[in-house]
Amino acid sequence: MAAHTKALTLACALLALLAAPIPARTDAVPRRIVSLVPAATEMLFAFGGGSQVAAVSSFDTYPPEARRLPTVGALLDPDVERILSLKPDLVILYGSQIDLQQQLTRAGISYYSYRHAGLPDVIATIRALGTRTGHDREAAELARGIESGLNRIRQRVSGSSRPRTLLVFGRERLALRGIYASGGVGFLDDMLRAAGGENVFADVRKESVEATTELILGRRPDVILEIRAANSALAAGDREAERAVWRALPSIPAVRNNRVYFLTDDRLVIPGPRVVEGTRLMAAALHPDLFNPR
């Protein structure tokens, strides 16, 4: 009886081991990557890892090769069944996607947890992803190029005055309501400072500020930059109508001096390898005498 019990216990342990997910290897170079993060997708393609990408998020539009890949949802609606069916050996996801992380862990699939942060973190992420995907040298070279490009912009604006700038990335259509602006931390604030501007909310240690008109009146920006993703571009007539909305605040220097600008470009809102180009667009708006906008 004792021998039978011992054999049964051993068999159950073996079955449990076979049924458990195989722990994902984190040292092997991944060959099938699913990226739910547009910034990370751009990084992978930029340092030569594009051929390893098997699927992307529904918001990935760059580079053009990414548009031809299968899509698997995004931050709020990841298609877990679709992701698993693609048999990835690495999934790049947002740090807030806890449920997806748990499901991938149960399935024995490695993941890379990504979070938006500042420009130094963009460069650190490029290096880390390069190491994780077998492209150390190429990623390091890309990172150095970004650092050099940002430094060139900083040097060009270093001798100029720094206009106090309200950097808006969200607002209700044709209204001064639901205004969201960059606070004093994060990649948008870093880009603005590199571009030669002074954030009017630099003292607010958050990535975003819900800016009421009263707050804006108190901060008195010299320049208002409204940035949008390419899929949110304004038609010519809408642009003039949106600019007219700001005329309700004529005491603000930016409005009084006609320095309200609308910049529509994914390079401004995706913290990936094109941040130098996005920063240059900001700098051209703030310091038109120093830059020729593209």
LOGUNU-735503 format. One record per residue (C-alpha): residue in three letters; y negated, x negated, z negated; residue number from 1. Coordinates in nm, 3 decimals, always signed. Example, Ala and Ser with C-alpha at 12.3 -4.5 7.8 and 13.67 -1.06 7.14 Angstrom:
<rs>
+-----+---------+---------+---------+-----+
: res :       y :       x :       z :   n :
+-----+---------+---------+---------+-----+
: Ala :  +0.450 :  -1.230 :  -0.780 :   1 :
: Ser :  +0.106 :  -1.367 :  -0.714 :   2 :
+-----+---------+---------+---------+-----+
</rs>
This chain:
<rs>
+-----+---------+---------+---------+-----+
: res :       y :       x :       z :   n :
+-----+---------+---------+---------+-----+
: Met :  +0.000 :  +0.000 :  +0.000 :   1 :
: Ala :  -0.239 :  -0.282 :  -0.088 :   2 :
: Ala :  -0.166 :  -0.454 :  +0.245 :   3 :
: His :  -0.223 :  -0.125 :  +0.432 :   4 :
: Thr :  -0.555 :  -0.070 :  +0.252 :   5 :
: Lys :  -0.667 :  -0.424 :  +0.328 :   6 :
: Ala :  -0.578 :  -0.384 :  +0.695 :   7 :
: Leu :  -0.759 :  -0.050 :  +0.715 :   8 :
: Thr :  -1.069 :  -0.199 :  +0.554 :   9 :
: Leu :  -1.064 :  -0.490 :  +0.797 :  10 :
: Ala :  -1.024 :  -0.254 :  +1.094 :  11 :
: Cys :  -1.316 :  -0.036 :  +0.978 :  12 :
: Ala :  -1.534 :  -0.342 :  +0.934 :  13 :
: Leu :  -1.444 :  -0.460 :  +1.284 :  14 :
: Leu :  -1.522 :  -0.117 :  +1.434 :  15 :
: Ala :  -1.856 :  -0.107 :  +1.254 :  16 :
: Leu :  -1.941 :  -0.451 :  +1.388 :  17 :
: Leu :  -1.854 :  -0.348 :  +1.742 :  18 :
: Ala :  -2.054 :  -0.026 :  +1.713 :  19 :
: Ala :  -2.366 :  -0.194 :  +1.580 :  20 :
: Pro :  -2.633 :  -0.303 :  +1.825 :  21 :
: Ile :  -2.618 :  -0.668 :  +1.914 :  22 :
: Pro :  -2.919 :  -0.841 :  +1.764 :  23 :
: Ala :  -3.166 :  -0.926 :  +2.037 :  24 :
: Arg :  -3.203 :  -1.294 :  +2.115 :  25 :
: Thr :  -3.556 :  -1.411 :  +2.084 :  26 :
: Asp :  -3.499 :  -1.760 :  +2.221 :  27 :
: Ala :  -3.367 :  -1.667 :  +2.566 :  28 :
: Val :  -3.611 :  -1.646 :  +2.855 :  29 :
: Pro :  -3.641 :  -1.275 :  +2.947 :  30 :
: Arg :  -3.558 :  -1.175 :  +3.302 :  31 :
: Arg :  -3.641 :  -0.804 :  +3.283 :  32 :
: Ile :  -3.970 :  -0.731 :  +3.106 :  33 :
: Val :  -4.118 :  -0.387 :  +3.050 :  34 :
: Ser :  -4.490 :  -0.400 :  +2.970 :  35 :
: Leu :  -4.668 :  -0.102 :  +2.819 :  36 :
: Val :  -4.992 :  -0.301 :  +2.786 :  37 :
: Pro :  -5.214 :  -0.348 :  +3.096 :  38 :
: Ala :  -5.375 :  -0.661 :  +2.950 :  39 :
: Ala :  -5.034 :  -0.819 :  +2.894 :  40 :
: Thr :  -4.920 :  -0.721 :  +3.244 :  41 :
: Glu :  -5.221 :  -0.901 :  +3.390 :  42 :
: Met :  -5.142 :  -1.205 :  +3.178 :  43 :
: Leu :  -4.781 :  -1.218 :  +3.297 :  44 :
: Phe :  -4.878 :  -1.205 :  +3.663 :  45 :
: Ala :  -5.165 :  -1.451 :  +3.612 :  46 :
: Phe :  -4.945 :  -1.731 :  +3.477 :  47 :
: Gly :  -4.652 :  -1.674 :  +3.713 :  48 :
: Gly :  -4.428 :  -1.431 :  +3.525 :  49 :
: Gly :  -4.475 :  -1.136 :  +3.761 :  50 :
: Ser :  -4.126 :  -1.161 :  +3.909 :  51 :
: Gln :  -3.982 :  -1.099 :  +3.561 :  52 :
: Val :  -4.166 :  -0.767 :  +3.518 :  53 :
: Ala :  -3.936 :  -0.469 :  +3.578 :  54 :
: Ala :  -4.173 :  -0.184 :  +3.484 :  55 :
: Val :  -4.526 :  -0.121 :  +3.361 :  56 :
: Ser :  -4.733 :  +0.147 :  +3.192 :  57 :
: Ser :  -4.879 :  +0.445 :  +3.375 :  58 :
: Phe :  -5.225 :  +0.286 :  +3.337 :  59 :
: Asp :  -5.145 :  -0.044 :  +3.507 :  60 :
: Thr :  -5.345 :  -0.093 :  +3.825 :  61 :
: Tyr :  -5.381 :  -0.472 :  +3.850 :  62 :
: Pro :  -5.266 :  -0.684 :  +4.014 :  63 :
: Pro :  -5.170 :  -0.477 :  +4.322 :  64 :
: Glu :  -4.807 :  -0.585 :  +4.283 :  65 :
: Ala :  -4.791 :  -0.403 :  +3.950 :  66 :
: Arg :  -4.869 :  -0.071 :  +4.120 :  67 :
: Arg :  -4.538 :  -0.092 :  +4.307 :  68 :
: Leu :  -4.330 :  -0.115 :  +3.990 :  69 :
: Pro :  -4.170 :  +0.179 :  +3.803 :  70 :
: Thr :  -4.386 :  +0.329 :  +3.529 :  71 :
: Val :  -4.265 :  +0.418 :  +3.179 :  72 :
: Gly :  -4.551 :  +0.603 :  +3.010 :  73 :
: Ala :  -4.811 :  +0.438 :  +2.792 :  74 :
: Leu :  -4.941 :  +0.410 :  +2.436 :  75 :
: Leu :  -4.909 :  +0.778 :  +2.344 :  76 :
: Asp :  -4.621 :  +0.882 :  +2.568 :  77 :
: Pro :  -4.368 :  +0.601 :  +2.615 :  78 :
: Asp :  -4.063 :  +0.722 :  +2.808 :  79 :
: Val :  -3.795 :  +0.573 :  +2.586 :  80 :
: Glu :  -3.505 :  +0.702 :  +2.796 :  81 :
: Arg :  -3.656 :  +0.548 :  +3.108 :  82 :
: Ile :  -3.724 :  +0.219 :  +2.929 :  83 :
: Leu :  -3.366 :  +0.191 :  +2.805 :  84 :
: Ser :  -3.225 :  +0.281 :  +3.147 :  85 :
: Leu :  -3.401 :  -0.020 :  +3.297 :  86 :
: Lys :  -3.205 :  -0.250 :  +3.063 :  87 :
: Pro :  -3.496 :  -0.476 :  +2.968 :  88 :
: Asp :  -3.449 :  -0.791 :  +2.763 :  89 :
: Leu :  -3.811 :  -0.780 :  +2.644 :  90 :
: Val :  -4.055 :  -0.491 :  +2.595 :  91 :
: Ile :  -4.424 :  -0.559 :  +2.538 :  92 :
: Leu :  -4.573 :  -0.278 :  +2.333 :  93 :
: Tyr :  -4.868 :  -0.197 :  +2.110 :  94 :
: Gly :  -4.845 :  -0.284 :  +1.743 :  95 :
: Ser :  -4.909 :  +0.081 :  +1.656 :  96 :
: Gln :  -4.596 :  +0.202 :  +1.842 :  97 :
: Ile :  -4.378 :  +0.191 :  +1.533 :  98 :
: Asp :  -4.129 :  +0.455 :  +1.648 :  99 :
: Leu :  -4.067 :  +0.271 :  +1.973 : 100 :
: Gln :  -4.021 :  -0.055 :  +1.786 : 101 :
: Gln :  -3.754 :  +0.107 :  +1.568 : 102 :
: Gln :  -3.574 :  +0.255 :  +1.869 : 103 :
: Leu :  -3.569 :  -0.079 :  +2.047 : 104 :
: Thr :  -3.441 :  -0.252 :  +1.735 : 105 :
: Arg :  -3.154 :  -0.003 :  +1.715 : 106 :
: Ala :  -3.076 :  -0.068 :  +2.080 : 107 :
: Gly :  -3.081 :  -0.445 :  +2.029 : 108 :
: Ile :  -3.378 :  -0.502 :  +2.260 : 109 :
: Ser :  -3.643 :  -0.762 :  +2.181 : 110 :
: Tyr :  -4.007 :  -0.661 :  +2.180 : 111 :
: Tyr :  -4.344 :  -0.832 :  +2.162 : 112 :
: Ser :  -4.601 :  -0.650 :  +1.945 : 113 :
: Tyr :  -4.950 :  -0.662 :  +2.094 : 114 :
: Arg :  -5.284 :  -0.575 :  +1.934 : 115 :
: His :  -5.637 :  -0.577 :  +2.075 : 116 :
: Ala :  -5.859 :  -0.824 :  +1.893 : 117 :
: Gly :  -6.122 :  -1.084 :  +1.986 : 118 :
: Leu :  -6.152 :  -1.328 :  +2.274 : 119 :
: Pro :  -5.977 :  -1.607 :  +2.079 : 120 :
: Asp :  -5.683 :  -1.368 :  +2.037 : 121 :
: Val :  -5.674 :  -1.300 :  +2.412 : 122 :
: Ile :  -5.631 :  -1.672 :  +2.469 : 123 :
: Ala :  -5.374 :  -1.701 :  +2.188 : 124 :
: Thr :  -5.177 :  -1.410 :  +2.334 : 125 :
: Ile :  -5.169 :  -1.575 :  +2.677 : 126 :
: Arg :  -5.027 :  -1.890 :  +2.521 : 127 :
: Ala :  -4.774 :  -1.698 :  +2.310 : 128 :
: Leu :  -4.653 :  -1.486 :  +2.602 : 129 :
: Gly :  -4.627 :  -1.797 :  +2.816 : 130 :
: Thr :  -4.403 :  -1.958 :  +2.558 : 131 :
: Arg :  -4.195 :  -1.642 :  +2.514 : 132 :
: Thr :  -4.138 :  -1.599 :  +2.888 : 133 :
: Gly :  -4.078 :  -1.959 :  +2.989 : 134 :
: His :  -4.422 :  -2.039 :  +3.130 : 135 :
: Asp :  -4.572 :  -2.267 :  +2.866 : 136 :
: Arg :  -4.748 :  -2.503 :  +3.104 : 137 :
: Glu :  -4.889 :  -2.236 :  +3.335 : 138 :
: Ala :  -5.010 :  -2.021 :  +3.044 : 139 :
: Ala :  -5.175 :  -2.317 :  +2.875 : 140 :
: Glu :  -5.354 :  -2.402 :  +3.199 : 141 :
: Leu :  -5.471 :  -2.041 :  +3.237 : 142 :
: Ala :  -5.594 :  -2.037 :  +2.877 : 143 :
: Arg :  -5.791 :  -2.357 :  +2.928 : 144 :
: Gly :  -5.950 :  -2.213 :  +3.241 : 145 :
: Ile :  -6.063 :  -1.903 :  +3.052 : 146 :
: Glu :  -6.208 :  -2.112 :  +2.769 : 147 :
: Ser :  -6.395 :  -2.328 :  +3.021 : 148 :
: Gly :  -6.528 :  -2.025 :  +3.210 : 149 :
: Leu :  -6.659 :  -1.862 :  +2.894 : 150 :
: Asn :  -6.820 :  -2.185 :  +2.784 : 151 :
: Arg :  -7.000 :  -2.217 :  +3.117 : 152 :
: Ile :  -7.150 :  -1.871 :  +3.070 : 153 :
: Arg :  -7.253 :  -1.954 :  +2.713 : 154 :
: Gln :  -7.421 :  -2.272 :  +2.830 : 155 :
: Arg :  -7.612 :  -2.093 :  +3.105 : 156 :
: Val :  -7.761 :  -1.835 :  +2.868 : 157 :
: Ser :  -7.814 :  -2.073 :  +2.577 : 158 :
: Gly :  -8.182 :  -2.131 :  +2.651 : 159 :
: Ser :  -8.273 :  -1.765 :  +2.701 : 160 :
: Ser :  -8.376 :  -1.497 :  +2.454 : 161 :
: Arg :  -8.095 :  -1.268 :  +2.342 : 162 :
: Pro :  -8.180 :  -0.900 :  +2.403 : 163 :
: Arg :  -8.069 :  -0.662 :  +2.131 : 164 :
: Thr :  -7.801 :  -0.462 :  +2.308 : 165 :
: Leu :  -7.626 :  -0.132 :  +2.252 : 166 :
: Leu :  -7.283 :  -0.162 :  +2.416 : 167 :
: Val :  -7.149 :  +0.188 :  +2.479 : 168 :
: Phe :  -6.790 :  +0.247 :  +2.591 : 169 :
: Gly :  -6.766 :  +0.623 :  +2.534 : 170 :
: Arg :  -6.996 :  +0.924 :  +2.551 : 171 :
: Glu :  -6.981 :  +1.294 :  +2.631 : 172 :
: Arg :  -7.076 :  +1.372 :  +2.988 : 173 :
: Leu :  -7.448 :  +1.451 :  +3.033 : 174 :
: Ala :  -7.513 :  +1.447 :  +2.659 : 175 :
: Leu :  -7.606 :  +1.207 :  +2.381 : 176 :
: Arg :  -7.305 :  +1.317 :  +2.179 : 177 :
: Gly :  -6.974 :  +1.151 :  +2.106 : 178 :
: Ile :  -7.130 :  +0.808 :  +2.158 : 179 :
: Tyr :  -6.897 :  +0.520 :  +2.077 : 180 :
: Ala :  -7.037 :  +0.169 :  +2.076 : 181 :
: Ser :  -6.903 :  -0.177 :  +2.003 : 182 :
: Gly :  -6.923 :  -0.285 :  +1.643 : 183 :
: Gly :  -6.947 :  -0.646 :  +1.529 : 184 :
: Val :  -6.583 :  -0.745 :  +1.580 : 185 :
: Gly :  -6.343 :  -0.736 :  +1.873 : 186 :
: Phe :  -6.333 :  -0.859 :  +2.230 : 187 :
: Leu :  -6.627 :  -0.644 :  +2.348 : 188 :
: Asp :  -6.858 :  -0.791 :  +2.085 : 189 :
: Asp :  -6.730 :  -1.140 :  +2.170 : 190 :
: Met :  -6.796 :  -1.083 :  +2.540 : 191 :
: Leu :  -7.145 :  -0.951 :  +2.468 : 192 :
: Arg :  -7.235 :  -1.254 :  +2.258 : 193 :
: Ala :  -7.093 :  -1.493 :  +2.518 : 194 :
: Ala :  -7.302 :  -1.310 :  +2.781 : 195 :
: Gly :  -7.621 :  -1.381 :  +2.589 : 196 :
: Gly :  -7.674 :  -1.051 :  +2.409 : 197 :
: Glu :  -7.717 :  -0.960 :  +2.044 : 198 :
: Asn :  -7.516 :  -0.658 :  +1.937 : 199 :
: Val :  -7.738 :  -0.406 :  +1.756 : 200 :
: Phe :  -7.431 :  -0.319 :  +1.545 : 201 :
: Ala :  -7.329 :  -0.679 :  +1.478 : 202 :
: Asp :  -7.344 :  -0.611 :  +1.103 : 203 :
: Val :  -7.086 :  -0.330 :  +1.127 : 204 :
: Arg :  -6.755 :  -0.510 :  +1.083 : 205 :
: Lys :  -6.552 :  -0.269 :  +1.294 : 206 :
: Glu :  -6.449 :  -0.264 :  +1.657 : 207 :
: Ser :  -6.622 :  +0.067 :  +1.722 : 208 :
: Val :  -6.913 :  +0.264 :  +1.582 : 209 :
: Glu :  -6.972 :  +0.637 :  +1.625 : 210 :
: Ala :  -7.340 :  +0.605 :  +1.708 : 211 :
: Thr :  -7.562 :  +0.905 :  +1.648 : 212 :
: Thr :  -7.904 :  +0.925 :  +1.811 : 213 :
: Glu :  -8.056 :  +0.869 :  +1.468 : 214 :
: Leu :  -7.864 :  +0.543 :  +1.431 : 215 :
: Ile :  -7.963 :  +0.430 :  +1.779 : 216 :
: Leu :  -8.330 :  +0.511 :  +1.716 : 217 :
: Gly :  -8.314 :  +0.300 :  +1.403 : 218 :
: Arg :  -8.155 :  +0.002 :  +1.582 : 219 :
: Arg :  -8.404 :  +0.007 :  +1.873 : 220 :
: Pro :  -8.198 :  -0.171 :  +2.142 : 221 :
: Asp :  -8.376 :  -0.368 :  +2.414 : 222 :
: Val :  -8.086 :  -0.300 :  +2.653 : 223 :
: Ile :  -7.825 :  -0.026 :  +2.673 : 224 :
: Leu :  -7.503 :  -0.120 :  +2.855 : 225 :
: Glu :  -7.261 :  +0.161 :  +2.927 : 226 :
: Ile :  -6.926 :  +0.025 :  +3.045 : 227 :
: Arg :  -6.650 :  +0.224 :  +3.210 : 228 :
: Ala :  -6.304 :  +0.164 :  +3.355 : 229 :
: Ala :  -6.275 :  +0.183 :  +3.733 : 230 :
: Asn :  -6.105 :  +0.523 :  +3.717 : 231 :
: Ser :  -6.412 :  +0.662 :  +3.536 : 232 :
: Ala :  -6.667 :  +0.558 :  +3.798 : 233 :
: Leu :  -6.979 :  +0.772 :  +3.836 : 234 :
: Ala :  -7.092 :  +0.911 :  +4.169 : 235 :
: Ala :  -7.445 :  +0.813 :  +4.273 : 236 :
: Gly :  -7.591 :  +1.150 :  +4.174 : 237 :
: Asp :  -7.408 :  +1.151 :  +3.843 : 238 :
: Arg :  -7.536 :  +0.804 :  +3.764 : 239 :
: Glu :  -7.898 :  +0.919 :  +3.789 : 240 :
: Ala :  -7.823 :  +1.230 :  +3.584 : 241 :
: Glu :  -7.656 :  +1.021 :  +3.313 : 242 :
: Arg :  -7.946 :  +0.776 :  +3.307 : 243 :
: Ala :  -8.186 :  +1.069 :  +3.268 : 244 :
: Val :  -7.999 :  +1.176 :  +2.953 : 245 :
: Trp :  -8.127 :  +0.866 :  +2.775 : 246 :
: Arg :  -8.487 :  +0.962 :  +2.850 : 247 :
: Ala :  -8.463 :  +1.201 :  +2.556 : 248 :
: Leu :  -8.518 :  +0.886 :  +2.345 : 249 :
: Pro :  -8.837 :  +0.742 :  +2.500 : 250 :
: Ser :  -8.931 :  +0.537 :  +2.192 : 251 :
: Ile :  -8.630 :  +0.308 :  +2.240 : 252 :
: Pro :  -8.736 :  -0.015 :  +2.418 : 253 :
: Ala :  -8.433 :  -0.002 :  +2.652 : 254 :
: Val :  -8.533 :  +0.344 :  +2.773 : 255 :
: Arg :  -8.905 :  +0.272 :  +2.786 : 256 :
: Asn :  -8.848 :  -0.046 :  +2.992 : 257 :
: Asn :  -8.583 :  +0.106 :  +3.218 : 258 :
: Arg :  -8.308 :  -0.123 :  +3.093 : 259 :
: Val :  -8.021 :  +0.126 :  +3.076 : 260 :
: Tyr :  -7.732 :  -0.003 :  +3.286 : 261 :
: Phe :  -7.398 :  +0.145 :  +3.389 : 262 :
: Leu :  -7.123 :  -0.108 :  +3.458 : 263 :
: Thr :  -6.797 :  +0.021 :  +3.602 : 264 :
: Asp :  -6.521 :  -0.236 :  +3.624 : 265 :
: Asp :  -6.177 :  -0.281 :  +3.464 : 266 :
: Arg :  -6.265 :  -0.644 :  +3.397 : 267 :
: Leu :  -6.504 :  -0.519 :  +3.129 : 268 :
: Val :  -6.255 :  -0.309 :  +2.937 : 269 :
: Ile :  -5.918 :  -0.486 :  +2.969 : 270 :
: Pro :  -5.894 :  -0.794 :  +2.745 : 271 :
: Gly :  -5.681 :  -0.997 :  +2.980 : 272 :
: Pro :  -5.715 :  -1.303 :  +3.203 : 273 :
: Arg :  -6.019 :  -1.157 :  +3.385 : 274 :
: Val :  -6.244 :  -1.158 :  +3.075 : 275 :
: Val :  -6.454 :  -1.439 :  +3.220 : 276 :
: Glu :  -6.542 :  -1.221 :  +3.519 : 277 :
: Gly :  -6.616 :  -0.926 :  +3.290 : 278 :
: Thr :  -6.837 :  -1.140 :  +3.069 : 279 :
: Arg :  -7.024 :  -1.262 :  +3.374 : 280 :
: Leu :  -7.094 :  -0.901 :  +3.478 : 281 :
: Met :  -7.247 :  -0.837 :  +3.135 : 282 :
: Ala :  -7.449 :  -1.157 :  +3.156 : 283 :
: Ala :  -7.582 :  -1.062 :  +3.500 : 284 :
: Ala :  -7.712 :  -0.732 :  +3.358 : 285 :
: Leu :  -7.868 :  -0.897 :  +3.053 : 286 :
: His :  -8.006 :  -1.202 :  +3.236 : 287 :
: Pro :  -8.053 :  -1.110 :  +3.602 : 288 :
: Asp :  -8.272 :  -1.415 :  +3.654 : 289 :
: Leu :  -7.979 :  -1.643 :  +3.572 : 290 :
: Phe :  -7.691 :  -1.470 :  +3.749 : 291 :
: Asn :  -7.613 :  -1.315 :  +4.084 : 292 :
: Pro :  -7.400 :  -1.004 :  +4.016 : 293 :
: Arg :  -7.085 :  -0.975 :  +4.223 : 294 :
+-----+---------+---------+---------+-----+
</rs>
